[in-house]
């Protein structure tokens, strides 16, 4: 099995989210949009 690693750069993160190869990025995109539209402090709790 070939090991595949990407450098942690803004461009690589953006491409990974846009490609959505595993189909799991929809929630991540929705969370990003929500955070960008916040005008007040919020607390996030991940379970």
N, CA, C and O atoms as CSV, one atom per row, in Angstrom:
chain,resi,resn,atom,element,x,y,z
A,1,UNK,N,N,0.843,-1.181,0.000
A,1,UNK,CA,C,0.000,0.000,0.000
A,1,UNK,C,C,0.884,1.238,0.000
A,1,UNK,O,O,1.805,1.356,0.808
A,2,UNK,N,N,0.601,2.139,-0.894
A,2,UNK,CA,C,1.385,3.354,-1.024
A,2,UNK,C,C,0.934,4.394,-0.001
A,2,UNK,O,O,-0.257,4.681,0.121
A,3,UNK,N,N,1.883,4.947,0.721
A,3,UNK,CA,C,1.570,5.987,1.695
A,3,UNK,C,C,1.424,7.319,0.957
A,3,UNK,O,O,2.272,7.682,0.141
A,4,UNK,N,N,0.360,8.028,1.247
A,4,UNK,CA,C,0.068,9.285,0.576
A,4,UNK,C,C,-0.114,10.374,1.615
A,4,UNK,O,O,-0.999,10.288,2.466
A,5,UNK,N,N,0.721,11.394,1.545
A,5,UNK,CA,C,0.628,12.502,2.490
A,5,UNK,C,C,0.615,13.817,1.739
A,5,UNK,O,O,1.285,13.974,0.718
A,6,UNK,N,N,-0.144,14.748,2.249
A,6,UNK,CA,C,-0.171,16.102,1.717
A,6,UNK,C,C,0.424,17.045,2.748
A,6,UNK,O,O,0.264,16.859,3.954
A,7,UNK,N,N,1.112,18.059,2.249
A,7,UNK,CA,C,1.578,19.108,3.153
A,7,UNK,C,C,0.366,19.887,3.634
A,7,UNK,O,O,-0.589,20.085,2.884
A,8,UNK,N,N,0.403,20.320,4.866
A,8,UNK,CA,C,-0.704,21.080,5.448
A,8,UNK,C,C,-0.595,22.535,5.002
A,8,UNK,O,O,-0.043,23.384,5.703
A,9,UNK,N,N,-1.138,22.792,3.816
A,9,UNK,CA,C,-1.165,24.159,3.291
A,9,UNK,C,C,-2.613,24.542,3.035
A,9,UNK,O,O,-3.478,23.679,2.887
A,10,UNK,N,N,-2.868,25.833,2.985
A,10,UNK,CA,C,-4.233,26.301,2.753
A,10,UNK,C,C,-4.769,25.767,1.422
A,10,UNK,O,O,-5.936,25.387,1.334
A,11,UNK,N,N,-3.928,25.737,0.392
A,11,UNK,CA,C,-4.345,25.253,-0.920
A,11,UNK,C,C,-4.713,23.765,-0.873
A,11,UNK,O,O,-5.723,23.362,-1.450
A,12,UNK,N,N,-3.902,22.948,-0.192
A,12,UNK,CA,C,-4.198,21.516,-0.096
A,12,UNK,C,C,-5.454,21.247,0.722
A,12,UNK,O,O,-6.220,20.341,0.394
A,13,UNK,N,N,-5.674,22.010,1.768
A,13,UNK,CA,C,-6.886,21.856,2.571
A,13,UNK,C,C,-8.109,22.191,1.722
A,13,UNK,O,O,-9.100,21.461,1.735
A,14,UNK,N,N,-8.034,23.293,0.990
A,14,UNK,CA,C,-9.149,23.710,0.135
A,14,UNK,C,C,-9.448,22.649,-0.923
A,14,UNK,O,O,-10.611,22.311,-1.142
A,15,UNK,N,N,-8.413,22.116,-1.582
A,15,UNK,CA,C,-8.606,21.099,-2.615
A,15,UNK,C,C,-9.203,19.816,-2.032
A,15,UNK,O,O,-10.056,19.190,-2.661
A,16,UNK,N,N,-8.765,19.427,-0.850
A,16,UNK,CA,C,-9.291,18.224,-0.204
A,16,UNK,C,C,-10.774,18.378,0.102
A,16,UNK,O,O,-11.554,17.453,-0.122
A,17,UNK,N,N,-11.163,19.533,0.608
A,17,UNK,CA,C,-12.574,19.776,0.918
A,17,UNK,C,C,-13.401,19.830,-0.361
A,17,UNK,O,O,-14.500,19.278,-0.414
A,18,UNK,N,N,-12.883,20.488,-1.383
A,18,UNK,CA,C,-13.624,20.604,-2.643
A,18,UNK,C,C,-13.786,19.252,-3.343
A,18,UNK,O,O,-14.842,18.983,-3.917
A,19,UNK,N,N,-12.767,18.406,-3.306
A,19,UNK,CA,C,-12.831,17.107,-3.991
A,19,UNK,C,C,-13.807,16.157,-3.319
A,19,UNK,O,O,-14.475,15.386,-4.006
A,20,UNK,N,N,-13.909,16.189,-1.993
A,20,UNK,CA,C,-14.888,15.409,-1.238
A,20,UNK,C,C,-14.925,13.947,-1.685
A,20,UNK,O,O,-16.002,13.398,-1.916
A,21,UNK,N,N,-13.776,13.325,-1.806
A,21,UNK,CA,C,-13.655,11.967,-2.323
A,21,UNK,C,C,-14.487,10.974,-1.524
A,21,UNK,O,O,-15.117,10.101,-2.120
A,22,UNK,N,N,-14.515,11.072,-0.226
A,22,UNK,CA,C,-15.254,10.128,0.611
A,22,UNK,C,C,-16.686,10.568,0.900
A,22,UNK,O,O,-17.430,9.846,1.564
A,23,UNK,N,N,-17.078,11.732,0.416
A,23,UNK,CA,C,-18.433,12.208,0.614
A,23,UNK,C,C,-18.746,12.619,2.038
A,23,UNK,O,O,-19.902,12.556,2.459
A,24,UNK,N,N,-17.739,13.038,2.788
A,24,UNK,CA,C,-17.959,13.394,4.196
A,24,UNK,C,C,-17.788,14.879,4.461
A,24,UNK,O,O,-17.822,15.291,5.621
A,25,UNK,N,N,-17.608,15.685,3.452
A,25,UNK,CA,C,-17.280,17.087,3.679
A,25,UNK,C,C,-18.489,18.009,3.729
A,25,UNK,O,O,-18.332,19.198,4.008
A,26,UNK,N,N,-19.683,17.505,3.470
A,26,UNK,CA,C,-20.861,18.369,3.483
A,26,UNK,C,C,-21.059,19.022,4.846
A,26,UNK,O,O,-21.341,20.218,4.922
A,27,UNK,N,N,-20.915,18.261,5.911
A,27,UNK,CA,C,-21.060,18.832,7.256
A,27,UNK,C,C,-19.952,19.822,7.556
A,27,UNK,O,O,-20.191,20.833,8.217
A,28,UNK,N,N,-18.750,19.554,7.083
A,28,UNK,CA,C,-17.631,20.468,7.297
A,28,UNK,C,C,-17.875,21.796,6.595
A,28,UNK,O,O,-17.588,22.856,7.153
A,29,UNK,N,N,-18.398,21.748,5.384
A,29,UNK,CA,C,-18.703,22.972,4.639
A,29,UNK,C,C,-19.803,23.759,5.346
A,29,UNK,O,O,-19.716,24.981,5.463
A,30,UNK,N,N,-20.836,23.062,5.816
A,30,UNK,CA,C,-21.919,23.745,6.536
A,30,UNK,C,C,-21.402,24.395,7.819
A,30,UNK,O,O,-21.794,25.515,8.145
A,31,UNK,N,N,-20.519,23.695,8.556
A,31,UNK,CA,C,-19.938,24.264,9.773
A,31,UNK,C,C,-19.113,25.504,9.440
A,31,UNK,O,O,-19.200,26.511,10.144
A,32,UNK,N,N,-18.322,25.443,8.388
A,32,UNK,CA,C,-17.514,26.597,7.977
A,32,UNK,C,C,-18.377,27.803,7.639
A,32,UNK,O,O,-18.068,28.925,8.039
A,33,UNK,N,N,-19.461,27.573,6.899
A,33,UNK,CA,C,-20.370,28.676,6.560
A,33,UNK,C,C,-21.004,29.267,7.806
A,33,UNK,O,O,-21.140,30.486,7.919
A,34,UNK,N,N,-21.395,28.400,8.750
A,34,UNK,CA,C,-22.005,28.873,9.984
A,34,UNK,C,C,-21.015,29.743,10.767
A,34,UNK,O,O,-21.381,30.805,11.270
A,35,UNK,N,N,-19.770,29.290,10.866
A,35,UNK,CA,C,-18.766,30.045,11.622
A,35,UNK,C,C,-18.458,31.391,10.973
A,35,UNK,O,O,-18.241,32.384,11.667
A,36,UNK,N,N,-18.440,31.423,9.647
A,36,UNK,CA,C,-18.157,32.677,8.947
A,36,UNK,C,C,-19.279,33.697,9.109
A,36,UNK,O,O,-19.050,34.898,8.964
A,37,UNK,N,N,-20.489,33.229,9.408
A,37,UNK,CA,C,-21.638,34.122,9.531
A,37,UNK,C,C,-21.956,34.514,10.971
A,37,UNK,O,O,-22.970,35.170,11.209
A,38,UNK,N,N,-21.126,34.136,11.931
A,38,UNK,CA,C,-21.376,34.449,13.336
A,38,UNK,C,C,-20.918,35.866,13.654
A,38,UNK,O,O,-19.823,36.280,13.273
A,39,UNK,N,N,-21.766,36.592,14.350
A,39,UNK,CA,C,-21.429,37.950,14.782
A,39,UNK,C,C,-21.120,38.009,16.271
A,39,UNK,O,O,-20.646,39.031,16.768
A,40,UNK,N,N,-21.384,36.921,16.983
A,40,UNK,CA,C,-21.175,36.877,18.419
A,40,UNK,C,C,-20.269,35.707,18.757
A,40,UNK,O,O,-20.009,34.852,17.910
A,41,UNK,N,N,-19.786,35.667,20.000
A,41,UNK,CA,C,-19.005,34.532,20.471
A,41,UNK,C,C,-19.902,33.305,20.572
A,41,UNK,O,O,-21.059,33.414,20.979
A,42,UNK,N,N,-19.381,32.145,20.208
A,42,UNK,CA,C,-20.137,30.907,20.331
A,42,UNK,C,C,-19.239,29.847,20.936
A,42,UNK,O,O,-18.014,29.970,20.919
A,43,UNK,N,N,-19.857,28.806,21.472
A,43,UNK,CA,C,-19.113,27.683,22.030
A,43,UNK,C,C,-19.540,26.431,21.258
A,43,UNK,O,O,-20.732,26.165,21.104
A,44,UNK,N,N,-18.565,25.675,20.781
A,44,UNK,CA,C,-18.844,24.430,20.073
A,44,UNK,C,C,-18.473,23.259,20.956
A,44,UNK,O,O,-17.396,23.235,21.553
A,45,UNK,N,N,-19.361,22.295,21.037
A,45,UNK,CA,C,-19.093,21.073,21.818
A,45,UNK,C,C,-19.234,19.902,20.871
A,45,UNK,O,O,-20.302,19.686,20.297
A,46,UNK,N,N,-18.159,19.143,20.704
A,46,UNK,CA,C,-18.179,17.978,19.828
A,46,UNK,C,C,-18.214,16.717,20.686
A,46,UNK,O,O,-17.363,16.520,21.554
A,47,UNK,N,N,-19.181,15.888,20.439
A,47,UNK,CA,C,-19.310,14.636,21.185
A,47,UNK,C,C,-18.929,13.475,20.315
A,47,UNK,O,O,-18.971,12.329,20.761
